[in-house]
Amino acid sequence: MNRLEQTFQFIKESDTKAFVPYIMAGDGGLDCLVERLTLLEKFGATAIEVGVPFSDPVADGPVIQQAGIRALQTGTTLRGILTELKRAKEVVKIPIILMTYLNPVYAYGIIKFVQEIQEAGVSGCIIPDLPLEEEHMIVPHLEAADIELVRLVTLTSSIERVKQIASHGKGFLYTVTVKGITGTRKEFNQHLYSFLQTVSDISPIPVLAGFGISTPEQVEQISTYCNGVVVGSKIVELFANNQIEQIEKLISVCKPKLV
């Protein structure tokens, strides 16, 4: 059982809520990556999603797109990110999930990519443009390296498709909360809550909701229908504006309350 699976099995069994922040590696410079990971762990993050900047991020909204552009402009590369993650694994104990598109993995070399992310201590990967039917090109290598592929379902996924995708995972099932790209939302379609409840009832693994979540109130409300949340654009925005206290406030919504 890898670290990601262990962590989320505990979340499910203890009936606590997970908070997974997303950051763009290289935004603000690669030299601050380890510091930001350490800070997020200190604030109580369950795991951390680390984005790889890419020139054509089809799932990302304006905030994360701009963060990716800033990171690329400073010369951030996949190799550089993995070098920093190797440093981070000495001090960061919660799971690191690498979020990347398929093209950079393919260009890097699939076997080399898996070998090096394993050496960097990565516990999981999210590859949003890799459909279930094409997983065979990378999943056997990830499984051999004890790295979990985190799969996604969306509001447009049929119940049968949700069952099919959920049956393949061991870490958590990432449920996309909107019909569109990432970015903060003032409100969500009421259908979301019933969909999250349905997915949670179906899935044998914990369910996390992500895309658009940006306020403590949204974190609290949405996490009542699932096992926790992923927050990306808002975390990226707060780091960019050096609003560190607001990041801690968001994460604290999911921290167990002392009695």
N, C-alpha and C positions, 0 to 999 in steps of 0.2 A: 504494500500500500504506500503510494508516494505521499509527499507532504501535503499536496493540494487535497487529495482524497481524504487523508487523515483529518485535516482542518475542517473540511465541510461535513464530514461525517459527525464530528463533534458538534458543529453548529446545529445539525438536524436533531441529534440525540438530546442535546441540552436545551433545545427550543429557544436558542438565542438568535439574534439577527446579525447577519454579516454586512460589513461595509467594505467595498472594494473600490478605492480611488484609482483613477486613471491619470497618468502623467505622460507627457511627450518627452521621450529621451532627447536631450540636446537643446530643448527650449530653455534659454537662459545659460546655455553652455553645458557641455558634457561633464565638466568638472564639478557641477552641483548635483549630479544625479544621485550619488551615494548619500549626500547630505539630505536630500529630499526623501529618499527611501527610508532613511533612519528616522526622520521626523514623522513621517506618516505611520511608521510602526509604533513610535512613541505615543502618538495620538490615539492609537487603538485600532488601526486598520486591520482587517482580517487577512487580507492578501493585497497585493498591489499589481495593477495592470500597467505595464510599461509599453508605450507605443513606439514603433519604429517609423520615423518620418518617411513618407513616400510621396512621389510627385502626382499620383492620381488616386487619392483616398476616397473611393466612391461612397463609403458609408459615413464619412465625417462631415460635420457642418462647419460653418465659418470659423468658429473659435479654434477647433482642433486643426483645421486646414492651415490657419495662420500660424499656429504653433509649429506645425510641421515645416512650413516655409522658413520660419525663423531658425529652426534646428538645422535644416539643410544649408541655409546660408552661412552658418557657423562651421560647416564642414562635417556635420555628424554623419557617421556611416554605421552600418550594422556591425562591422568589426570593432569600431570604437565603442559602441554600446556594450558589446559583449565583454570587452576589456574592463569597462567600469563595473559591469555586473559581477565579474570575477572578484573584484575588490569588495563589492557589496556583500557577497555571500559570507564573508568573514564576520560581518557585524549585523546583518539583517536576517532574522530567523523566520519571519513569516513567508509564505509562498510568494514567489514572483511569477507573474504570468506575462509572457511576451505577446503583444498584439502586433501582428504584421499582416500585410497582404501577401498573396501567393507569389507575385512576381519577384520581390526581393529574395525570397527563399529559393525560388527556382534559379535565379541568377547567381546566387551565392553557392548553390550546389546543395541538394537536399541532405545528402549524407553528411557533408561537412557542417551544414547548418545544425543538424540534430546533435552531432558530436560536440560542437562548440557551445551550444546552449546548455547541454548537459554539464559541461565543464564549468560553465558560468553559474550553475546552481539554479537554473530555471526549472520550475515545477510544472508549468502549463503553457499552452499556446492558444491564442485565438487567431483564426485565419478566416475572416468573414466572407471572403470570396471563394472559399473552398467548399463546394457542395458535397453532401454525403456520398454521392455516386463517384466522386473523384478522390476520396480520401485515401484510397489504396496506394497512392503515390508517396504518401508521407507517414500515415498512421502506423504501419508496421515498424518503421524506424523509431518513431516516438515511443511506441510501446516497449520496444527493446531497450530504450534508454530510460524507461520509467518516467516519461513525461506525458502529461495528460493533455489531450486536445479538448478544449472547451467549445462545445457546439452551440449554435444559436437557433432559436425559433422566433417567429414573428407573429404579429396579429393576423397576418394573411395565411399562416400555416394551418392546414387542416388538422383535425384531431388525429387522424391516422398518421399524418406526417410528424406531428409532435410525438406520438408514441414511438414511431420509428427512430427519430433522432435521439429521444431521451434514453432509449434502450442501449445506446452505444456508449454513453458517458459514464464516468466514475467520479468526477469532481463535482461540477455543478452545471446546470442547464441555464444558459444565458437567454433570457426572454426579453426581446426588444419591445419597448413600450409604445412606440409610435410607428406610423406608416411613413417613414422618411429617414432623414439623416440625423446625426447627433446634434445637440444644441438644447439650451434651456427652454422649457415650456412653462407657461403660466398655469395651464390646466391640461388635464388628460381626458380623452374620450371615456365615458362611463363604461363602455364595453371592455376597457382594459382590466378593470377589477374582476369582472366575471371570468375573463380569459386567464388572468393570473391564477385565480382559484382553480380553474379547470386544469391548467398545466400542472399546478402543484399537486392536485389529486392524481393526475396521471403519472407524473414523473417518479421514478424510483430513486432519483438523486435530488439534492437540494436545488431549488429554483431561485435565481437572482434576476431582478428586473433592472434594465439599464436603458439609457437614451432619454435625455430631457429632464432628468431629476436634478433639482438645483437648490431646494430649500429644505430646512429641517422638517417643516410640515409635510412636504412631499415624501421625504425619506420615511417618516413615521407612518404616514398613511399607506404608502405603497408596500412597505415591508410587512404590514399586517396580513397581506394576501400571499406572501411568499417568504423565502428564507433570508432575504436581504436585498441589497441594492448595489449597483455599480454606478459611480458618479464620475463623469469625465470632464465635460466642457466647463462646468462650474469650478472644479478643482484646478484645471488649467488656467482659467481666468483669474482665480484667486492667487495662484502662485505668480502669475504675470504682474499682478498689481500689488504683490507683497502683502496680501491680506491673510496672514498666516493664522491669526486667531479665528477667523471665519472658517478656515479649514477644520480646525480642531472642533469648533462648534458643530459642524455638519457631521463629523465622524462620531461625536459623542452621543448622537441620537441612538446609535445602535450598540453602544457599550452597555454591558450589564449594569443595572442599578444596584448599588450596595444597600442592604437593608439592616 
